[in-house]
Amino acid sequence: MNNRNKVILFYPRNHFGKQYHPWTWAPLPILAVSAPLFAEGFDVTLIDANVEPAWTQLLLSESRRASLLGISCMTGPQIHFGLEAARAVRAAGLELPIVWGGYHPSILPEQTSRNQYVDAVVRGQGELTMLELASRIREGEDFAGVAGITFTRDGETVTNPGRPVADINSFPRLPYEKLRNPRQYLNNMHVGSRAINYVTSQGCPARCQFCAEPQVYGRAWRAYKPDRVLSDLEFLKSFLDVNGIMYFDSTYFVKEKRALEISQGIIERGMRLGWAANARAPQLGKFSEETFDTLKRSGLWAFLVGAESGSETQLEAMQKDIAPEDILMAARVATRHGIKITYSFIVGFPGETETEIEETWRVMEGVSKIVGEYNSQLHFYAPTPGNALYDKAAELGLTQPQSLEEWASFNTVASSLPWMNKGFQNRQRQREFYLVYGYPSEWVRRRASRSRLRRAYVGAASAISGARCRHQFWQFPVDWWLLRGVREGG
């Protein structure tokens, strides 16, 4: 029997072919949307397909008693699995409304709403919009007038006026205790042996032209007050005995005073936590000595910096508002204060030249020299809609999906971009291999200590890679092919 008070929130798998394992992060998007629903007395079931091997059966079982299904997704595999979930519900003869939200539907709401498995799209901040949708359905009312949604009926697409963005401090605490098995989201990593993810803000004030944030939140940044953050951390300590926090904020250190007050509170309340958070490189050059000291004493393990490129031309094109020197400066400052710093870089931007890619590699190696190890992650450009770089990629030959179904089969990571063939990718992986072993990290050294064979492998790879780095010689990578073969064979 249908229960008008019951809502299902579904978080699709975020990787194709991903193996189920305990190192998985809590599904913050559906946790956030669920909090006001729980507070208003709704019976909410949270389903995370990333940790539920039998998620289809669970979804169908719960949907038979529900009045509303919400699906949250980003561009990529989540669209594929979100559609798979919606098809399964409809194939079972269940007619409950299916509402989509998250980054991708918010960027392309009209296109998304035209899919047969989408009854409405929630745009942007979804907490109050979803609450009103669920409330109207519970009362047997039509949801067509709800602010902040887009829907298609009888061939006509309707985009309702946007909903004013609410102060996130007014929302209830994220209900981690409502997850089916909260402890499976505890991870053993550098920040702690029982680390979990948590977020203290929405949005980002930066204007990066490869990112979805400006489209979804309009470059606004809204954050919890320090007391709210500290209260949430105390809950996680008492409920799950966490000893590590991975802040999933797009950028955590927008306001130095706020970050300082949170860290002071962690110290004063005696919370023993390791933590890491995203930062913009120029921010670190502005922090006071007191801030660095307090951040470190509160358990800060690492700054996570999205550098993206070492090319000034590319940084300007993507409106990153940083310079290559900022990236190197941040490494010097963090290292001087005894705090780890890790970077993410991207190659294969549309229109990027070999010279610009080489500039990125030089900055990556420069950072490795400063911190004493390779501490970066290399990514290939993944086109996502709603920004200038995506438009440029389309001009250069990217085939643009024209429907949600086409997006479901579009792999943002392995997309067939005309300028990024397998040879290009192999050349970048070769270069990264030489930095990984030319400047071996603590993780590489620790793995090497586990067996005599691994020690021999790392020793050989480090000797060869170190020589290549010293002489800046990257041609004839026979050693890379041989060493990779040994590693994959072992």
DRENDO-1510 file (C-alpha; in Angstrom, 1 decimal, always signed):
<recs>
REC; n; res; u; v; w
REC; 1; MET; +0.0; +0.0; +0.0 .
REC; 2; ASN; +1.3; +3.5; -0.9 .
REC; 3; ASN; +2.3; +5.6; +2.1 .
REC; 4; ARG; +2.1; +9.3; +1.4 .
REC; 5; ASN; +4.5; +10.0; +4.2 .
REC; 6; LYS; +7.3; +7.8; +2.8 .
REC; 7; VAL; +10.1; +9.2; +0.6 .
REC; 8; ILE; +13.0; +7.4; -0.9 .
REC; 9; LEU; +16.3; +9.2; -1.7 .
REC; 10; PHE; +18.6; +7.3; -4.0 .
REC; 11; TYR; +22.3; +8.0; -4.6 .
REC; 12; PRO; +23.5; +6.2; -7.8 .
REC; 13; ARG; +26.8; +4.5; -8.2 .
REC; 14; ASN; +29.5; +7.0; -9.1 .
REC; 15; HIS; +31.8; +4.6; -11.0 .
REC; 16; PHE; +31.4; +2.2; -13.8 .
REC; 17; GLY; +32.5; -1.3; -12.8 .
REC; 18; LYS; +33.4; -0.2; -9.3 .
REC; 19; GLN; +34.0; -3.0; -6.8 .
REC; 20; TYR; +32.1; -2.8; -3.6 .
REC; 21; HIS; +34.5; -2.1; -0.7 .
REC; 22; PRO; +34.4; -0.4; +2.7 .
REC; 23; TRP; +36.4; +2.7; +1.5 .
REC; 24; THR; +33.4; +4.7; +0.5 .
REC; 25; TRP; +32.2; +8.2; +1.4 .
REC; 26; ALA; +28.9; +9.0; +2.9 .
REC; 27; PRO; +26.3; +10.3; +0.4 .
REC; 28; LEU; +26.2; +13.9; +1.5 .
REC; 29; PRO; +23.8; +15.1; -1.2 .
REC; 30; ILE; +20.9; +12.9; -0.1 .
REC; 31; LEU; +21.8; +13.3; +3.6 .
REC; 32; ALA; +21.4; +17.1; +3.1 .
REC; 33; VAL; +18.0; +16.8; +1.3 .
REC; 34; SER; +16.8; +14.3; +3.9 .
REC; 35; ALA; +17.4; +16.4; +7.0 .
REC; 36; PRO; +14.4; +18.8; +6.6 .
REC; 37; LEU; +12.2; +15.8; +5.6 .
REC; 38; PHE; +13.1; +13.9; +8.8 .
REC; 39; ALA; +12.5; +17.0; +10.8 .
REC; 40; GLU; +9.0; +17.3; +9.4 .
REC; 41; GLY; +8.1; +13.7; +10.2 .
REC; 42; PHE; +8.6; +12.1; +6.9 .
REC; 43; ASP; +9.5; +8.4; +6.7 .
REC; 44; VAL; +12.7; +8.6; +4.6 .
REC; 45; THR; +14.7; +5.7; +3.2 .
REC; 46; LEU; +18.3; +6.5; +2.1 .
REC; 47; ILE; +19.7; +4.1; -0.5 .
REC; 48; ASP; +23.4; +4.4; -1.6 .
REC; 49; ALA; +24.1; +2.2; -4.5 .
REC; 50; ASN; +27.8; +2.5; -3.9 .
REC; 51; VAL; +27.6; +0.3; -0.9 .
REC; 52; GLU; +24.5; -1.8; -1.7 .
REC; 53; PRO; +25.3; -4.7; -4.1 .
REC; 54; ALA; +21.6; -5.5; -4.2 .
REC; 55; TRP; +20.4; -2.0; -4.5 .
REC; 56; THR; +17.8; -2.7; -7.2 .
REC; 57; GLN; +15.9; -5.2; -5.1 .
REC; 58; LEU; +16.1; -2.8; -2.1 .
REC; 59; LEU; +14.8; +0.1; -4.2 .
REC; 60; LEU; +11.9; -1.8; -5.6 .
REC; 61; SER; +10.9; -3.2; -2.2 .
REC; 62; GLU; +10.9; +0.3; -0.6 .
REC; 63; SER; +9.3; +2.0; -3.6 .
REC; 64; ARG; +6.2; -0.2; -3.4 .
REC; 65; ARG; +5.3; +1.7; -0.2 .
REC; 66; ALA; +6.5; +5.2; -1.1 .
REC; 67; SER; +4.9; +8.3; -2.5 .
REC; 68; LEU; +8.1; +9.9; -3.9 .
REC; 69; LEU; +11.5; +8.9; -5.3 .
REC; 70; GLY; +14.3; +11.4; -5.4 .
REC; 71; ILE; +17.5; +10.8; -7.4 .
REC; 72; SER; +20.7; +12.9; -7.0 .
REC; 73; CYS; +23.4; +12.8; -9.6 .
REC; 74; MET; +26.4; +14.4; -11.1 .
REC; 75; THR; +27.4; +14.3; -14.8 .
REC; 76; GLY; +28.9; +10.9; -15.5 .
REC; 77; PRO; +28.1; +7.3; -14.3 .
REC; 78; GLN; +25.5; +8.4; -11.8 .
REC; 79; ILE; +23.2; +9.4; -14.7 .
REC; 80; HIS; +23.5; +5.8; -16.1 .
REC; 81; PHE; +22.7; +4.2; -12.8 .
REC; 82; GLY; +20.0; +6.8; -12.0 .
REC; 83; LEU; +18.2; +5.9; -15.2 .
REC; 84; GLU; +18.7; +2.2; -14.5 .
REC; 85; ALA; +17.0; +2.7; -11.1 .
REC; 86; ALA; +14.1; +4.8; -12.6 .
REC; 87; ARG; +13.5; +2.2; -15.3 .
REC; 88; ALA; +13.4; -0.6; -12.8 .
REC; 89; VAL; +10.7; +1.3; -10.8 .
REC; 90; ARG; +8.6; +1.9; -13.8 .
REC; 91; ALA; +9.0; -1.6; -15.1 .
REC; 92; ALA; +7.7; -2.9; -11.8 .
REC; 93; GLY; +4.5; -0.9; -12.5 .
REC; 94; LEU; +5.1; +1.7; -9.8 .
REC; 95; GLU; +3.8; +5.2; -10.6 .
REC; 96; LEU; +5.3; +7.3; -7.8 .
REC; 97; PRO; +6.8; +10.6; -9.0 .
REC; 98; ILE; +10.5; +10.5; -9.7 .
REC; 99; VAL; +12.3; +13.7; -9.0 .
REC; 100; TRP; +15.9; +14.4; -10.0 .
REC; 101; GLY; +18.3; +16.8; -8.5 .
REC; 102; GLY; +22.0; +17.5; -8.1 .
REC; 103; TYR; +24.6; +19.2; -10.3 .
REC; 104; HIS; +23.8; +17.7; -13.7 .
REC; 105; PRO; +20.0; +18.2; -13.5 .
REC; 106; SER; +20.6; +21.7; -12.2 .
REC; 107; ILE; +22.8; +22.6; -15.1 .
REC; 108; LEU; +20.6; +21.1; -17.8 .
REC; 109; PRO; +17.1; +21.1; -16.2 .
REC; 110; GLU; +15.0; +21.4; -19.3 .
REC; 111; GLN; +16.9; +18.6; -21.2 .
REC; 112; THR; +16.7; +16.4; -18.1 .
REC; 113; SER; +13.0; +17.0; -17.5 .
REC; 114; ARG; +12.2; +15.8; -21.0 .
REC; 115; ASN; +13.2; +12.3; -20.2 .
REC; 116; GLN; +10.3; +9.8; -19.7 .
REC; 117; TYR; +11.8; +8.7; -16.3 .
REC; 118; VAL; +11.9; +12.3; -14.9 .
REC; 119; ASP; +8.7; +13.8; -13.4 .
REC; 120; ALA; +10.5; +17.0; -12.2 .
REC; 121; VAL; +13.9; +18.5; -11.7 .
REC; 122; VAL; +14.9; +20.3; -8.5 .
REC; 123; ARG; +17.3; +23.1; -9.4 .
REC; 124; GLY; +20.2; +24.2; -7.2 .
REC; 125; GLN; +19.8; +24.1; -3.4 .
REC; 126; GLY; +17.3; +21.3; -2.9 .
REC; 127; GLU; +16.5; +21.0; +0.8 .
REC; 128; LEU; +13.4; +23.2; +0.9 .
REC; 129; THR; +12.2; +22.5; -2.6 .
REC; 130; MET; +12.2; +18.8; -1.9 .
REC; 131; LEU; +10.4; +19.4; +1.3 .
REC; 132; GLU; +7.6; +21.3; -0.4 .
REC; 133; LEU; +7.3; +18.7; -3.1 .
REC; 134; ALA; +7.0; +15.9; -0.6 .
REC; 135; SER; +4.5; +17.9; +1.5 .
REC; 136; ARG; +2.3; +18.6; -1.5 .
REC; 137; ILE; +2.3; +15.0; -2.5 .
REC; 138; ARG; +1.5; +13.9; +1.0 .
REC; 139; GLU; -1.5; +16.2; +1.0 .
REC; 140; GLY; -2.6; +14.9; -2.4 .
REC; 141; GLU; -1.9; +18.2; -4.2 .
REC; 142; ASP; -0.2; +18.9; -7.6 .
REC; 143; PHE; +3.4; +20.0; -7.3 .
REC; 144; ALA; +3.3; +22.0; -10.5 .
REC; 145; GLY; +3.5; +25.3; -8.7 .
REC; 146; VAL; +6.6; +24.6; -6.5 .
REC; 147; ALA; +9.3; +27.2; -6.8 .
REC; 148; GLY; +12.7; +25.9; -8.0 .
REC; 149; ILE; +11.6; +23.0; -10.2 .
REC; 150; THR; +11.4; +22.3; -13.9 .
REC; 151; PHE; +9.1; +19.7; -15.4 .
REC; 152; THR; +7.7; +18.6; -18.7 .
REC; 153; ARG; +4.0; +17.6; -19.2 .
REC; 154; ASP; +2.2; +16.9; -22.4 .
REC; 155; GLY; +5.2; +18.0; -24.4 .
REC; 156; GLU; +5.5; +21.4; -22.7 .
REC; 157; THR; +8.5; +22.2; -20.5 .
REC; 158; VAL; +7.9; +24.5; -17.6 .
REC; 159; THR; +10.6; +26.2; -15.6 .
REC; 160; ASN; +9.2; +27.7; -12.4 .
REC; 161; PRO; +10.8; +30.8; -10.8 .
REC; 162; GLY; +13.8; +30.0; -8.7 .
REC; 163; ARG; +13.6; +29.6; -4.9 .
REC; 164; PRO; +15.5; +32.1; -2.8 .
REC; 165; VAL; +18.6; +30.4; -1.3 .
REC; 166; ALA; +18.2; +29.7; +2.4 .
REC; 167; ASP; +20.7; +30.1; +5.1 .
REC; 168; ILE; +22.2; +26.6; +5.6 .
REC; 169; ASN; +22.5; +27.2; +9.3 .
REC; 170; SER; +18.7; +26.9; +9.5 .
REC; 171; PHE; +18.8; +23.3; +8.2 .
REC; 172; PRO; +18.9; +20.4; +10.7 .
REC; 173; ARG; +22.1; +18.4; +11.2 .
REC; 174; LEU; +22.9; +15.9; +8.6 .
REC; 175; PRO; +21.3; +12.6; +9.8 .
REC; 176; TYR; +24.2; +10.2; +9.6 .
REC; 177; GLU; +22.4; +7.9; +12.0 .
REC; 178; LYS; +19.7; +7.3; +9.3 .
REC; 179; LEU; +22.1; +5.7; +6.9 .
REC; 180; ARG; +21.5; +1.9; +6.7 .
REC; 181; ASN; +25.0; +1.1; +8.1 .
REC; 182; PRO; +26.8; +4.3; +9.1 .
REC; 183; ARG; +30.0; +2.6; +10.1 .
REC; 184; GLN; +30.7; +1.4; +6.6 .
REC; 185; TYR; +31.6; +5.0; +5.8 .
REC; 186; LEU; +34.5; +5.1; +8.2 .
REC; 187; ASN; +37.8; +5.0; +6.4 .
REC; 188; ASN; +41.3; +4.2; +7.5 .
REC; 189; MET; +43.5; +6.9; +6.0 .
REC; 190; HIS; +46.1; +9.5; +6.8 .
REC; 191; VAL; +43.8; +11.8; +8.8 .
REC; 192; GLY; +42.6; +9.0; +11.0 .
REC; 193; SER; +41.8; +5.4; +11.3 .
REC; 194; ARG; +38.1; +6.2; +11.6 .
REC; 195; ALA; +37.7; +9.1; +9.1 .
REC; 196; ILE; +34.4; +10.2; +7.6 .
REC; 197; ASN; +33.4; +13.0; +5.2 .
REC; 198; TYR; +31.6; +16.1; +6.3 .
REC; 199; VAL; +30.8; +19.4; +4.6 .
REC; 200; THR; +30.5; +22.9; +6.2 .
REC; 201; SER; +29.5; +25.1; +3.3 .
REC; 202; GLN; +27.7; +25.3; +0.0 .
REC; 203; GLY; +29.0; +26.9; -3.2 .
REC; 204; CYS; +32.3; +28.6; -4.1 .
REC; 205; PRO; +33.1; +32.2; -4.8 .
REC; 206; ALA; +35.7; +31.3; -7.5 .
REC; 207; ARG; +34.8; +31.7; -11.2 .
REC; 208; CYS; +36.7; +28.7; -12.6 .
REC; 209; GLN; +35.5; +27.9; -16.2 .
REC; 210; PHE; +35.6; +24.1; -15.9 .
REC; 211; CYS; +33.5; +23.8; -12.8 .
REC; 212; ALA; +29.7; +23.4; -12.1 .
REC; 213; GLU; +29.6; +25.4; -8.9 .
REC; 214; PRO; +29.1; +28.8; -10.5 .
REC; 215; GLN; +26.2; +27.5; -12.5 .
REC; 216; VAL; +24.5; +25.8; -9.6 .
REC; 217; TYR; +25.2; +28.3; -6.7 .
REC; 218; GLY; +26.0; +31.5; -8.6 .
REC; 219; ARG; +29.5; +32.0; -7.1 .
REC; 220; ALA; +27.9; +32.4; -3.7 .
REC; 221; TRP; +29.5; +30.8; -0.7 .
REC; 222; ARG; +27.3; +30.0; +2.3 .
REC; 223; ALA; +28.8; +28.4; +5.4 .
REC; 224; TYR; +27.9; +27.0; +8.8 .
REC; 225; LYS; +28.8; +29.2; +11.7 .
REC; 226; PRO; +31.7; +27.8; +13.8 .
REC; 227; ASP; +29.5; +26.7; +16.7 .
REC; 228; ARG; +27.3; +24.7; +14.2 .
REC; 229; VAL; +30.4; +23.0; +12.8 .
REC; 230; LEU; +31.7; +22.2; +16.3 .
REC; 231; SER; +28.4; +20.8; +17.4 .
REC; 232; ASP; +28.3; +18.5; +14.3 .
REC; 233; LEU; +31.8; +17.3; +14.9 .
REC; 234; GLU; +31.0; +16.5; +18.5 .
REC; 235; PHE; +28.0; +14.4; +17.3 .
REC; 236; LEU; +30.2; +12.5; +14.9 .
REC; 237; LYS; +32.7; +11.9; +17.7 .
REC; 238; SER; +30.0; +10.6; +20.0 .
REC; 239; PHE; +28.0; +8.6; +17.5 .
REC; 240; LEU; +30.8; +7.0; +15.4 .
REC; 241; ASP; +33.9; +7.6; +17.5 .
REC; 242; VAL; +35.5; +9.3; +14.4 .
REC; 243; ASN; +39.1; +10.4; +14.7 .
REC; 244; GLY; +39.4; +11.9; +11.2 .
REC; 245; ILE; +37.4; +14.4; +9.1 .
REC; 246; MET; +37.6; +14.9; +5.4 .
REC; 247; TYR; +36.0; +18.2; +4.7 .
REC; 248; PHE; +34.2; +18.0; +1.3 .
REC; 249; ASP; +33.7; +21.7; +1.0 .
REC; 250; SER; +34.5; +23.0; -2.5 .
REC; 251; THR; +36.7; +25.5; -0.7 .
REC; 252; TYR; +37.0; +25.5; +3.1 .
REC; 253; PHE; +39.2; +28.5; +3.9 .
REC; 254; VAL; +37.3; +31.4; +2.3 .
REC; 255; LYS; +37.2; +33.2; +5.6 .
REC; 256; GLU; +40.4; +32.8; +7.7 .
REC; 257; LYS; +38.6; +34.0; +10.9 .
REC; 258; ARG; +36.0; +31.3; +10.6 .
REC; 259; ALA; +38.6; +28.5; +10.0 .
REC; 260; LEU; +40.6; +29.8; +12.9 .
REC; 261; GLU; +37.5; +29.8; +15.3 .
REC; 262; ILE; +36.6; +26.3; +14.3 .
REC; 263; SER; +40.1; +25.1; +15.0 .
REC; 264; GLN; +40.3; +26.9; +18.3 .
REC; 265; GLY; +37.0; +25.2; +19.3 .
REC; 266; ILE; +38.3; +21.8; +18.4 .
REC; 267; ILE; +41.3; +22.4; +20.7 .
REC; 268; GLU; +39.2; +23.9; +23.5 .
REC; 269; ARG; +36.7; +21.1; +23.4 .
REC; 270; GLY; +39.4; +18.5; +23.5 .
REC; 271; MET; +38.4; +16.8; +20.3 .
REC; 272; ARG; +41.3; +14.7; +19.0 .
REC; 273; LEU; +40.8; +14.8; +15.2 .
REC; 274; GLY; +43.0; +14.7; +12.1 .
REC; 275; TRP; +41.6; +16.6; +9.2 .
REC; 276; ALA; +42.1; +17.8; +5.6 .
REC; 277; ALA; +40.3; +20.4; +3.5 .
REC; 278; ASN; +40.3; +22.1; +0.2 .
REC; 279; ALA; +42.1; +25.4; -0.2 .
REC; 280; ARG; +43.0; +27.8; -2.9 .
REC; 281; ALA; +46.7; +28.3; -3.3 .
REC; 282; PRO; +46.8; +32.1; -2.8 .
REC; 283; GLN; +44.9; +31.8; +0.5 .
REC; 284; LEU; +47.9; +30.2; +2.2 .
REC; 285; GLY; +50.1; +33.2; +1.6 .
REC; 286; LYS; +47.7; +35.4; +3.5 .
REC; 287; PHE; +47.3; +33.3; +6.7 .
REC; 288; SER; +48.9; +34.7; +9.9 .
REC; 289; GLU; +51.4; +32.6; +11.9 .
REC; 290; GLU; +48.7; +32.3; +14.6 .
REC; 291; THR; +46.3; +30.7; +12.0 .
REC; 292; PHE; +48.9; +28.2; +10.8 .
REC; 293; ASP; +49.8; +27.3; +14.4 .
REC; 294; THR; +46.2; +26.8; +15.4 .
REC; 295; LEU; +45.2; +24.9; +12.3 .
REC; 296; LYS; +48.1; +22.5; +12.9 .
REC; 297; ARG; +47.4; +22.1; +16.7 .
REC; 298; SER; +43.7; +21.3; +15.9 .
REC; 299; GLY; +44.8; +18.3; +13.7 .
REC; 300; LEU; +45.2; +19.7; +10.2 .
REC; 301; TRP; +47.0; +17.1; +8.2 .
REC; 302; ALA; +46.9; +18.5; +4.7 .
REC; 303; PHE; +45.8; +21.3; +2.5 .
REC; 304; LEU; +44.1; +19.9; -0.7 .
REC; 305; VAL; +44.7; +22.3; -3.5 .
REC; 306; GLY; +43.2; +22.2; -7.0 .
REC; 307; ALA; +46.0; +23.8; -8.9 .
REC; 308; GLU; +44.7; +22.4; -12.3 .
REC; 309; SER; +47.6; +23.8; -14.4 .
REC; 310; GLY; +51.1; +25.1; -14.3 .
REC; 311; SER; +50.6; +27.2; -17.4 .
REC; 312; GLU; +49.8; +30.8; -16.9 .
REC; 313; THR; +48.0; +30.9; -20.3 .
REC; 314; GLN; +45.7; +28.0; -19.3 .
REC; 315; LEU; +45.1; +29.4; -15.7 .
REC; 316; GLU; +44.0; +32.7; -17.3 .
REC; 317; ALA; +41.8; +30.9; -19.8 .
REC; 318; MET; +40.0; +29.0; -17.2 .
REC; 319; GLN; +39.7; +32.1; -14.9 .
REC; 320; LYS; +41.4; +30.3; -12.1 .
REC; 321; ASP; +42.6; +33.6; -10.7 .
REC; 322; ILE; +45.9; +32.2; -9.5 .
REC; 323; ALA; +49.5; +32.1; -11.0 .
REC; 324; PRO; +52.0; +29.3; -11.2 .
REC; 325; GLU; +54.1; +31.1; -8.5 .
REC; 326; ASP; +51.1; +30.9; -6.2 .
REC; 327; ILE; +51.2; +27.1; -6.5 .
REC; 328; LEU; +54.9; +27.0; -5.6 .
REC; 329; MET; +54.4; +29.5; -2.8 .
REC; 330; ALA; +51.7; +27.5; -1.2 .
REC; 331; ALA; +54.0; +24.4; -1.1 .
REC; 332; ARG; +56.7; +26.4; +0.5 .
REC; 333; VAL; +54.4; +27.9; +3.2 .
REC; 334; ALA; +52.7; +24.6; +4.1 .
REC; 335; THR; +56.1; +22.8; +4.2 .
REC; 336; ARG; +57.6; +25.5; +6.4 .
REC; 337; HIS; +54.8; +25.0; +8.9 .
REC; 338; GLY; +55.0; +21.2; +8.9 .
REC; 339; ILE; +51.6; +20.7; +7.1 .
REC; 340; LYS; +51.2; +18.4; +4.2 .
REC; 341; ILE; +49.9; +19.8; +0.9 .
REC; 342; THR; +48.6; +17.8; -2.1 .
REC; 343; TYR; +47.6; +19.1; -5.5 .
REC; 344; SER; +45.4; +18.0; -8.4 .
REC; 345; PHE; +46.5; +18.9; -11.9 .
REC; 346; ILE; +44.6; +18.5; -15.2 .
REC; 347; VAL; +46.0; +18.0; -18.7 .
REC; 348; GLY; +44.2; +17.8; -22.0 .
REC; 349; PHE; +42.2; +21.0; -21.7 .
REC; 350; PRO; +40.7; +22.0; -25.1 .
REC; 351; GLY; +43.2; +24.0; -27.1 .
REC; 352; GLU; +46.1; +23.2; -24.6 .
REC; 353; THR; +49.5; +23.1; -26.4 .
REC; 354; GLU; +52.4; +20.8; -25.7 .
REC; 355; THR; +54.3; +23.8; -24.4 .
REC; 356; GLU; +51.6; +24.5; -21.9 .
REC; 357; ILE; +51.5; +20.9; -20.8 .
REC; 358; GLU; +55.2; +21.0; -20.3 .
REC; 359; GLU; +54.8; +24.1; -18.1 .
REC; 360; THR; +52.4; +22.1; -15.9 .
REC; 361; TRP; +54.9; +19.2; -15.5 .
REC; 362; ARG; +57.6; +21.7; -14.5 .
REC; 363; VAL; +55.4; +23.1; -11.8 .
REC; 364; MET; +54.4; +19.6; -10.6 .
REC; 365; GLU; +58.1; +18.7; -10.4 .
REC; 366; GLY; +58.9; +22.0; -8.7 .
REC; 367; VAL; +56.3; +21.3; -6.0 .
REC; 368; SER; +57.8; +17.8; -5.6 .
REC; 369; LYS; +61.2; +19.3; -4.9 .
REC; 370; ILE; +59.8; +21.7; -2.4 .
REC; 371; VAL; +57.9; +19.2; -0.3 .
REC; 372; GLY; +60.4; +16.3; -0.9 .
REC; 373; GLU; +58.0; +13.9; -2.6 .
REC; 374; TYR; +55.5; +13.6; -5.4 .
REC; 375; ASN; +52.3; +14.8; -3.8 .
REC; 376; SER; +50.0; +15.5; -6.8 .
REC; 377; GLN; +47.2; +13.7; -8.7 .
REC; 378; LEU; +47.1; +13.8; -12.4 .
REC; 379; HIS; +43.7; +13.9; -14.2 .
REC; 380; PHE; +42.7; +14.2; -17.8 .
REC; 381; TYR; +40.3; +16.9; -18.7 .
REC; 382; ALA; +36.7; +15.6; -18.3 .
REC; 383; PRO; +34.1; +17.7; -20.1 .
REC; 384; THR; +31.1; +18.7; -18.1 .
REC; 385; PRO; +28.4; +21.0; -19.3 .
REC; 386; GLY; +27.6; +24.6; -18.4 .
REC; 387; ASN; +30.9; +26.3; -18.7 .
REC; 388; ALA; +33.2; +28.0; -21.2 .
REC; 389; LEU; +35.7; +25.1; -21.4 .
REC; 390; TYR; +32.9; +22.7; -22.4 .
REC; 391; ASP; +31.8; +25.1; -25.1 .
REC; 392; LYS; +35.3; +25.3; -26.4 .
REC; 393; ALA; +35.6; +21.5; -26.3 .
REC; 394; ALA; +32.4; +21.4; -28.5 .
REC; 395; GLU; +34.0; +23.8; -31.0 .
REC; 396; LEU; +37.0; +21.5; -31.2 .
REC; 397; GLY; +35.0; +18.4; -32.0 .
REC; 398; LEU; +33.4; +17.1; -28.8 .
REC; 399; THR; +30.1; +15.4; -29.6 .
REC; 400; GLN; +27.6; +16.9; -27.3 .
REC; 401; PRO; +24.9; +14.6; -25.8 .
REC; 402; GLN; +21.4; +15.9; -26.6 .
REC; 403; SER; +19.4; +14.0; -24.1 .
REC; 404; LEU; +19.7; +12.4; -20.6 .
REC; 405; GLU; +19.9; +9.0; -22.3 .
REC; 406; GLU; +22.9; +10.1; -24.3 .
REC; 407; TRP; +24.5; +11.6; -21.2 .
REC; 408; ALA; +24.0; +8.2; -19.5 .
REC; 409; SER; +26.4; +6.6; -22.1 .
REC; 410; PHE; +28.8; +9.5; -22.0 .
REC; 411; ASN; +31.9; +8.8; -20.0 .
REC; 412; THR; +33.4; +12.1; -18.8 .
REC; 413; VAL; +36.7; +10.3; -17.9 .
REC; 414; ALA; +37.2; +8.2; -21.0 .
REC; 415; SER; +35.4; +10.4; -23.5 .
REC; 416; SER; +36.7; +10.3; -27.0 .
REC; 417; LEU; +38.1; +13.8; -27.3 .
REC; 418; PRO; +39.8; +14.4; -30.7 .
REC; 419; TRP; +42.9; +15.8; -29.1 .
REC; 420; MET; +43.2; +13.2; -26.3 .
REC; 421; ASN; +44.0; +9.8; -27.9 .
REC; 422; LYS; +45.6; +6.8; -26.2 .
REC; 423; GLY; +49.1; +7.9; -27.2 .
REC; 424; PHE; +48.6; +11.3; -25.5 .
REC; 425; GLN; +47.3; +9.6; -22.4 .
REC; 426; ASN; +50.2; +7.2; -22.3 .
REC; 427; ARG; +52.8; +10.0; -22.6 .
REC; 428; GLN; +51.3; +11.8; -19.6 .
REC; 429; ARG; +51.1; +8.6; -17.6 .
REC; 430; GLN; +54.8; +7.9; -18.4 .
REC; 431; ARG; +55.8; +11.4; -17.1 .
REC; 432; GLU; +53.8; +10.9; -13.9 .
REC; 433; PHE; +55.4; +7.5; -13.4 .
REC; 434; TYR; +58.8; +9.1; -13.4 .
REC; 435; LEU; +57.7; +11.7; -10.9 .
REC; 436; VAL; +56.0; +9.2; -8.6 .
REC; 437; TYR; +59.3; +7.1; -8.4 .
REC; 438; GLY; +61.7; +10.0; -8.9 .
REC; 439; TYR; +60.3; +11.7; -5.8 .
REC; 440; PRO; +58.8; +8.7; -3.9 .
REC; 441; SER; +56.2; +9.6; -1.3 .
REC; 442; GLU; +55.7; +8.1; +2.1 .
REC; 443; TRP; +53.0; +5.9; +0.7 .
REC; 444; VAL; +55.4; +4.5; -2.0 .
REC; 445; ARG; +58.1; +3.9; +0.6 .
REC; 446; ARG; +55.7; +2.2; +3.0 .
REC; 447; ARG; +54.5; -0.2; +0.3 .
REC; 448; ALA; +58.1; -0.9; -0.6 .
REC; 449; SER; +58.8; -2.1; +2.9 .
REC; 450; ARG; +56.2; -4.8; +2.8 .
REC; 451; SER; +58.2; -7.3; +0.8 .
REC; 452; ARG; +61.6; -7.9; -0.7 .
REC; 453; LEU; +60.1; -8.0; -4.2 .
REC; 454; ARG; +58.4; -4.6; -3.8 .
REC; 455; ARG; +61.6; -3.1; -2.4 .
REC; 456; ALA; +63.5; -4.3; -5.4 .
REC; 457; TYR; +60.9; -2.9; -7.8 .
REC; 458; VAL; +60.7; +0.5; -6.1 .
REC; 459; GLY; +64.4; +0.6; -5.9 .
REC; 460; ALA; +64.8; +0.0; -9.6 .
REC; 461; ALA; +62.0; +2.4; -10.5 .
REC; 462; SER; +63.3; +5.1; -8.3 .
REC; 463; ALA; +66.9; +4.9; -9.6 .
REC; 464; ILE; +65.8; +5.1; -13.2 .
REC; 465; SER; +63.1; +7.7; -12.6 .
REC; 466; GLY; +65.4; +9.8; -10.5 .
REC; 467; ALA; +68.1; +9.9; -13.2 .
REC; 468; ARG; +65.4; +10.9; -15.8 .
REC; 469; CYS; +64.2; +13.7; -13.5 .
REC; 470; ARG; +67.8; +15.0; -12.9 .
REC; 471; HIS; +68.6; +15.1; -16.6 .
REC; 472; GLN; +65.0; +16.0; -17.8 .
REC; 473; PHE; +65.1; +13.1; -20.3 .
REC; 474; TRP; +61.8; +11.7; -21.2 .
REC; 475; GLN; +62.3; +10.1; -24.6 .
REC; 476; PHE; +62.5; +6.3; -25.3 .
REC; 477; PRO; +60.4; +5.2; -22.3 .
REC; 478; VAL; +61.3; +1.5; -22.7 .
REC; 479; ASP; +61.9; +1.3; -18.9 .
REC; 480; TRP; +58.3; +2.5; -18.3 .
REC; 481; TRP; +56.9; -0.3; -20.4 .
REC; 482; LEU; +59.0; -2.9; -18.7 .
REC; 483; LEU; +58.4; -1.7; -15.2 .
REC; 484; ARG; +54.7; -1.3; -15.8 .
REC; 485; GLY; +54.6; -4.8; -17.1 .
REC; 486; VAL; +56.4; -6.1; -14.0 .
REC; 487; ARG; +54.0; -4.2; -11.7 .
REC; 488; GLU; +50.9; -5.4; -13.5 .
REC; 489; GLY; +52.3; -9.0; -13.7 .
REC; 490; GLY; +53.0; -9.0; -10.0 .
</recs>
